[in-house]
Amino acid sequence: MALWKTLRNCFQPDRKQLADVTKAADHDDPQLLATSNFWGQRAAELESVSRPTAWTDSPLVNSMYIHPLISGQPDKNWLEYIAAQFFKTPVNLALSLGCGGGGLERHAVALNIVDSFHAYDVSTGAIEIARNSAVGHAIGHRIDYRVADLNTLVLPEGLYDCVFASQSVHHIGNLEHYFEQVAKCLKPGGLFIINEFVGSNQFQWSDLQVQHAQSMLESIPEGLRQSIRGHGQKNVILRPTLEEMNNSDPTEAIRSADIIPGLQKHFEIVDQKDFGGTLLQLVLEDIVGNFSDQKQDREILQSLFDAEQVLLKSGILSSDFTLIVARHRKQPITD
């Protein structure tokens, strides 16, 4: 691994730029403040939870399903795949948008993808966790964390070698501004890499999705359907109402179905790995941590994976989760 460089020399010329783009991060907007608090609490939960609740957080789901679909190997995750395919040598400066608790940056530094990061998130709580974790891993000098609203963030031109966003773009309402800023801030030939939910806006699942997810849920033994958050047994797949979505987090999947069309106006997709979740997210939410590495549990999971893949490969359903590597277009596509 290359010798670590201090960020003092890397960041000093850009401190004013960083200050400028984070001026609007005080969260005077009640909706923005609610979102900030929600994701600060979520980041803290992820740091302390003993069993995964989200399907993408399960080591079993990752090794048996997600990793093979992306990298072809059960022990090689998406960022390791990206490192091997696109970063033979580390780049100087990367941007992380919607960094949350900072896991992506810590992993990318460890993989020698990048020498240093600028990273932004709307949640002050998440940023604090990310900063502390970076210091705890002795890389605090390599990552500059800032609070910012990504819907209004104005980025410097041609500063970054690459931009990363992991499960954050689906929280962006102003996608047009967001994609314009990402395109502007990249150096020529720079890559925009997103690991993202691109399914129905605000989780308004189709009737067909709900129908297949319900059948899948009923195939799971009752003992594995106990809510990890203490809500009893999971028996029904329910489509959330818009009111429920707006009350919990009004940014959740706000324009998720518009992400790929919006991205393609400014970027050329050079690699894309779909990894399902169209049914598995609905079915495994809040119960995935009940599955152990025992043969019986693995067989049940495998049957769920196979069922989803049959529907995806047949075209009956499309993948709700994808990994995309994109390169900036010289001229955006206009409507």
C-alpha positions as CSV (number, residue, x, y, z in Angstrom):
1,M,0.0,0.0,0.0
2,A,1.3,3.5,-0.9
3,L,2.5,5.7,2.0
4,W,-0.3,7.8,3.5
5,K,-0.2,11.5,2.6
6,T,-1.3,14.1,5.0
7,L,-4.3,16.1,3.8
8,R,-2.8,19.4,5.0
9,N,-1.1,20.1,1.7
10,C,-3.8,18.5,-0.4
11,F,-6.7,20.5,1.2
12,Q,-5.3,23.9,2.0
13,P,-5.9,25.4,-1.5
14,D,-9.5,24.2,-1.3
15,R,-10.6,25.2,2.2
16,K,-12.4,28.3,0.9
17,Q,-14.2,26.2,-1.7
18,L,-15.2,23.8,1.0
19,A,-16.5,26.6,3.2
20,D,-18.4,28.1,0.3
21,V,-20.3,24.9,-0.6
22,T,-21.3,24.2,3.0
23,K,-22.7,27.6,3.9
24,A,-26.3,26.3,3.6
25,A,-25.7,23.4,5.9
26,D,-27.4,24.9,9.0
27,H,-30.7,23.1,8.3
28,D,-33.1,26.0,8.8
29,D,-35.6,24.0,6.7
30,P,-37.7,21.8,9.1
31,Q,-38.0,19.0,6.5
32,L,-34.2,19.1,6.0
33,L,-33.7,19.1,9.8
34,A,-36.0,16.1,10.2
35,T,-34.1,14.2,7.5
36,S,-30.7,15.1,9.1
37,N,-31.9,13.8,12.5
38,F,-33.4,10.6,11.0
39,W,-30.1,9.7,9.3
40,G,-28.0,10.7,12.2
41,Q,-30.0,8.2,14.3
42,R,-29.7,5.6,11.5
43,A,-26.0,6.0,11.4
44,A,-25.8,5.5,15.2
45,E,-28.0,2.4,14.9
46,L,-25.8,0.9,12.2
47,E,-22.8,1.4,14.5
48,S,-24.4,-0.4,17.4
49,V,-26.8,-3.0,15.9
50,S,-25.9,-6.6,16.7
51,R,-27.9,-8.2,13.9
52,P,-28.6,-6.7,10.4
53,T,-32.0,-5.5,9.6
54,A,-31.6,-4.4,6.0
55,W,-31.1,-7.1,3.4
56,T,-27.9,-5.5,2.0
57,D,-26.3,-5.5,5.5
58,S,-26.4,-9.3,5.9
59,P,-23.1,-11.1,5.5
60,L,-24.9,-14.2,4.2
61,V,-26.9,-12.3,1.6
62,N,-23.8,-10.5,0.5
63,S,-21.6,-13.6,0.2
64,M,-24.4,-15.9,-1.3
65,Y,-26.1,-13.4,-3.6
66,I,-24.9,-9.8,-4.0
67,H,-21.2,-10.3,-4.2
68,P,-21.4,-13.1,-6.8
69,L,-23.8,-11.0,-9.0
70,I,-21.3,-8.0,-8.9
71,S,-17.9,-9.5,-8.7
72,G,-18.5,-13.2,-9.4
73,Q,-16.9,-14.1,-6.1
74,P,-18.6,-14.6,-2.7
75,D,-15.8,-12.9,-0.8
76,K,-15.3,-9.9,-3.1
77,N,-17.6,-6.9,-2.4
78,W,-18.6,-4.2,-4.8
79,L,-15.8,-1.7,-3.8
80,E,-13.2,-4.4,-4.1
81,Y,-14.5,-5.2,-7.6
82,I,-14.3,-1.5,-8.5
83,A,-10.8,-1.3,-7.1
84,A,-9.6,-4.2,-9.2
85,Q,-11.3,-3.1,-12.4
86,F,-10.8,0.6,-12.4
87,F,-8.1,1.7,-9.9
88,K,-4.8,-0.1,-10.6
89,T,-3.1,2.8,-9.0
90,P,-4.6,5.2,-6.5
91,V,-6.0,8.6,-7.6
92,N,-5.2,11.7,-5.7
93,L,-8.6,13.2,-4.6
94,A,-12.1,11.7,-4.6
95,L,-15.4,13.0,-3.5
96,S,-18.0,11.0,-1.5
97,L,-21.6,12.2,-1.6
98,G,-24.0,11.1,1.1
99,C,-21.2,9.5,3.1
100,G,-23.2,8.6,6.2
101,G,-21.1,7.0,8.9
102,G,-18.0,7.0,6.6
103,G,-17.7,3.3,5.8
104,L,-17.1,3.8,2.1
105,E,-14.2,6.2,2.6
106,R,-12.5,4.0,5.2
107,H,-12.7,1.0,2.9
108,A,-11.6,2.9,-0.2
109,V,-8.5,4.2,1.6
110,A,-7.7,0.7,2.9
111,L,-8.0,-0.6,-0.7
112,N,-5.6,2.0,-1.9
113,I,-8.2,3.4,-4.4
114,V,-7.6,7.0,-3.4
115,D,-5.1,9.1,-1.4
116,S,-7.6,11.5,0.1
117,F,-11.3,12.3,0.2
118,H,-13.7,15.2,0.6
119,A,-17.0,13.8,1.9
120,Y,-20.5,15.3,2.5
121,D,-23.7,14.3,4.2
122,V,-26.8,16.1,5.3
123,S,-26.7,14.6,8.8
124,T,-24.5,16.3,11.4
125,G,-24.8,13.1,13.5
126,A,-23.6,10.9,10.7
127,I,-20.7,13.3,10.0
128,E,-19.6,13.2,13.6
129,I,-19.6,9.4,13.6
130,A,-17.7,9.4,10.3
131,R,-15.0,11.8,11.6
132,N,-14.6,9.9,14.9
133,S,-14.3,6.6,13.0
134,A,-11.7,8.0,10.6
135,V,-9.6,9.2,13.5
136,G,-10.0,5.8,15.2
137,H,-8.7,4.1,12.1
138,A,-5.7,6.6,12.0
139,I,-6.9,8.1,8.7
140,G,-8.6,11.3,9.9
141,H,-6.0,13.4,8.2
142,R,-6.9,11.9,4.8
143,I,-10.7,12.6,4.9
144,D,-12.3,16.0,5.2
145,Y,-16.0,15.5,6.3
146,R,-18.5,18.3,5.9
147,V,-22.3,18.8,6.4
148,A,-24.2,19.8,3.3
149,D,-27.5,19.5,1.5
150,L,-26.7,17.6,-1.7
151,N,-29.8,19.1,-3.4
152,T,-28.2,22.6,-3.4
153,L,-24.5,21.8,-3.0
154,V,-22.3,23.8,-5.5
155,L,-19.1,22.0,-6.3
156,P,-15.8,23.3,-7.6
157,E,-15.0,22.7,-11.3
158,G,-12.7,19.9,-12.4
159,L,-11.3,19.1,-8.9
160,Y,-12.0,15.4,-8.4
161,D,-10.5,12.3,-10.0
162,C,-13.7,10.3,-9.1
163,V,-17.0,10.6,-7.3
164,F,-18.6,7.9,-5.2
165,A,-22.2,7.7,-3.9
166,S,-23.5,4.6,-2.1
167,Q,-27.2,4.3,-1.4
168,S,-27.6,8.1,-1.2
169,V,-28.7,9.3,-4.7
170,H,-32.2,8.0,-4.1
171,H,-32.5,10.6,-1.4
172,I,-31.9,13.5,-3.9
173,G,-35.0,15.4,-5.1
174,N,-33.1,17.9,-7.3
175,L,-31.5,15.3,-9.5
176,E,-30.9,17.7,-12.3
177,H,-28.8,20.0,-10.2
178,Y,-27.0,17.1,-8.5
179,F,-25.9,15.4,-11.8
180,E,-24.9,18.7,-13.3
181,Q,-22.6,19.4,-10.3
182,V,-21.1,15.9,-10.3
183,A,-20.3,16.3,-14.0
184,K,-18.8,19.7,-13.4
185,C,-16.6,18.7,-10.5
186,L,-14.9,15.7,-12.3
187,K,-11.6,16.0,-14.1
188,P,-11.6,14.9,-17.7
189,G,-12.1,11.1,-17.9
190,G,-13.1,11.0,-14.2
191,L,-15.6,8.3,-13.0
192,F,-18.9,8.6,-11.2
193,I,-19.5,5.4,-9.3
194,I,-22.9,4.7,-7.6
195,N,-24.2,1.7,-5.7
196,E,-27.9,2.5,-5.7
197,F,-31.6,1.8,-5.2
198,V,-33.3,2.6,-8.5
199,G,-36.8,1.1,-7.9
200,S,-40.2,2.7,-7.5
201,N,-40.4,6.3,-6.2
202,Q,-41.2,6.4,-2.5
203,F,-41.4,2.6,-2.3
204,Q,-44.7,2.5,-4.2
205,W,-44.2,-1.1,-5.1
206,S,-46.2,-2.5,-8.0
207,D,-49.0,-4.9,-7.3
208,L,-47.0,-7.7,-8.9
209,Q,-44.0,-7.0,-6.6
210,V,-46.2,-7.1,-3.5
211,Q,-47.8,-10.3,-4.7
212,H,-44.6,-12.2,-5.4
213,A,-43.0,-10.8,-2.2
214,Q,-46.0,-12.0,-0.1
215,S,-45.6,-15.5,-1.6
216,M,-41.9,-15.5,-0.9
217,L,-42.5,-14.3,2.7
218,E,-45.0,-17.1,3.4
219,S,-42.4,-19.7,2.3
220,I,-40.2,-18.7,5.2
221,P,-40.6,-20.7,8.5
222,E,-42.3,-18.7,11.2
223,G,-39.3,-18.9,13.5
224,L,-37.3,-16.9,11.0
225,R,-40.0,-14.2,10.6
226,Q,-39.6,-12.6,14.0
227,S,-39.0,-8.9,13.8
228,I,-35.5,-7.9,15.0
229,R,-36.8,-4.5,16.0
230,G,-39.4,-6.2,18.2
231,H,-42.5,-5.7,16.1
232,G,-43.7,-9.4,16.4
233,Q,-43.9,-11.8,13.5
234,K,-43.7,-10.5,10.0
235,N,-46.7,-11.9,8.1
236,V,-47.7,-9.3,5.5
237,I,-45.9,-7.3,2.8
238,L,-47.5,-3.8,2.9
239,R,-46.9,-1.0,0.4
240,P,-46.3,2.1,2.5
241,T,-48.6,5.0,2.0
242,L,-47.1,8.3,0.8
243,E,-48.1,9.8,4.2
244,E,-46.1,7.2,6.0
245,M,-43.1,7.7,3.8
246,N,-43.2,11.5,4.3
247,N,-43.6,11.2,8.0
248,S,-40.6,8.9,8.5
249,D,-38.2,10.4,5.9
250,P,-39.6,12.6,3.1
251,T,-36.4,12.1,1.1
252,E,-36.6,8.3,1.0
253,A,-36.6,7.1,-2.6
254,I,-38.0,10.5,-3.5
255,R,-37.0,10.1,-7.2
256,S,-35.3,6.8,-7.3
257,A,-36.9,5.7,-10.6
258,D,-35.5,8.8,-12.3
259,I,-31.9,8.2,-11.3
260,I,-30.7,6.2,-14.3
261,P,-32.5,8.3,-17.0
262,G,-31.1,11.5,-15.3
263,L,-27.6,10.1,-15.0
264,Q,-27.5,9.1,-18.7
265,K,-28.0,12.7,-19.8
266,H,-24.6,13.6,-18.4
267,F,-22.7,10.3,-18.2
268,E,-22.0,7.3,-20.3
269,I,-22.4,4.1,-18.4
270,V,-19.2,2.0,-18.8
271,D,-20.1,-0.8,-16.4
272,Q,-23.3,-1.9,-14.7
273,K,-24.0,-4.8,-12.4
274,D,-27.6,-5.3,-11.3
275,F,-28.0,-7.2,-8.0
276,G,-31.8,-7.6,-7.6
277,G,-33.5,-6.7,-4.3
278,T,-36.8,-6.2,-6.1
279,L,-38.4,-8.8,-3.8
280,L,-35.6,-9.5,-1.3
281,Q,-35.7,-6.0,0.1
282,L,-39.4,-6.2,0.9
283,V,-39.2,-9.8,2.2
284,L,-36.0,-9.7,4.3
285,E,-36.4,-6.2,5.8
286,D,-36.2,-6.5,9.6
287,I,-35.8,-10.3,9.6
288,V,-32.7,-11.0,7.6
289,G,-30.6,-11.1,10.8
290,N,-32.5,-14.2,11.9
291,F,-30.8,-16.3,9.3
292,S,-27.6,-18.1,10.5
293,D,-24.8,-19.8,8.6
294,Q,-26.4,-23.2,9.2
295,K,-27.3,-25.4,6.2
296,Q,-31.0,-25.2,6.6
297,D,-31.0,-21.4,6.8
298,R,-28.7,-21.1,3.8
299,E,-31.0,-23.4,1.8
300,I,-34.0,-21.2,2.6
301,L,-32.1,-18.1,1.5
302,Q,-30.9,-19.8,-1.7
303,S,-34.5,-20.6,-2.6
304,L,-35.4,-17.0,-2.2
305,F,-32.5,-15.9,-4.3
306,D,-33.3,-18.4,-7.0
307,A,-37.0,-17.3,-7.1
308,E,-36.0,-13.6,-7.5
309,Q,-33.5,-14.4,-10.2
310,V,-36.1,-16.4,-12.2
311,L,-38.4,-13.3,-12.3
312,L,-35.6,-10.9,-13.1
313,K,-34.1,-13.0,-15.9
314,S,-37.5,-13.6,-17.5
315,G,-38.2,-9.8,-17.5
316,I,-41.3,-10.1,-15.4
317,L,-39.6,-7.8,-12.9
318,S,-36.5,-5.5,-13.1
319,S,-33.7,-5.1,-10.7
320,D,-34.2,-2.4,-8.0
321,F,-30.5,-2.3,-7.0
322,T,-27.5,-1.6,-9.3
323,L,-23.9,-0.7,-9.3
324,I,-23.0,1.7,-12.1
325,V,-19.6,3.1,-13.2
326,A,-20.1,6.1,-15.5
327,R,-17.9,8.6,-17.3
328,H,-18.8,12.2,-18.0
329,R,-20.3,13.0,-21.4
330,K,-18.7,16.0,-23.2
331,Q,-22.1,17.2,-24.2
332,P,-25.2,16.4,-22.1
333,I,-28.2,14.8,-23.8
334,T,-31.1,17.3,-24.0
335,D,-34.8,16.3,-24.1
